[in-house]
Amino acid sequence: MGEKSHDRVLSFLVRHTWLGMRAAIGAELEEFGLTVPQFATLMMVKESPGMSVAQLARSVGSTRQAANEMLAALERDGLITRSPHPTDRRTHQLHLTDLGETRYEAALPAVQRREAALEAGLTPQQREAAVAWMSAIAVACHEPWAK
């Protein structure tokens, strides 16, 4: 049989892959009481302590409203704190609590093991090429597109 049209649309294939990975990673995170977006939030805040809600939303690809709702749950669970920005009264800075850092550090190896299992059929060169392709596409998505 011939190639299906959705096999030739890369954005569809990427979405299909992401949904599969998200489910696999989500299953690993259940034992830590985290969802994939919550784990991503902990990762981003750990990497950039003091980031704002707007910066977080851009980093994880969500709206500010969705980020605020997720942050409320993380804050309620004692994993993250919001504190007023020293010079911008409309902005809050995000920080991991000790419990948030501990939870992230405990979950990280499980996520890495699951990703390694998913990538087991790839050569190091294939993995490197995939990372390079995804990085280049991510950058290109933020560049103006000439019509």
ABEGO torsion letter per residue (X at the ends): XBBBAAAABAAAAAAAAAAAAAAAAAAAAAAAGBBAAAAAAAAAAAABBGBBAAAAAAAAGBBAAAAAAAAAAAAAAGABBBBBBAABAABBBBBBBAAAAAAAAAAAAAAAAAAAAAAAABBAAAAAAAAAAAAAAAAAAABBBBX
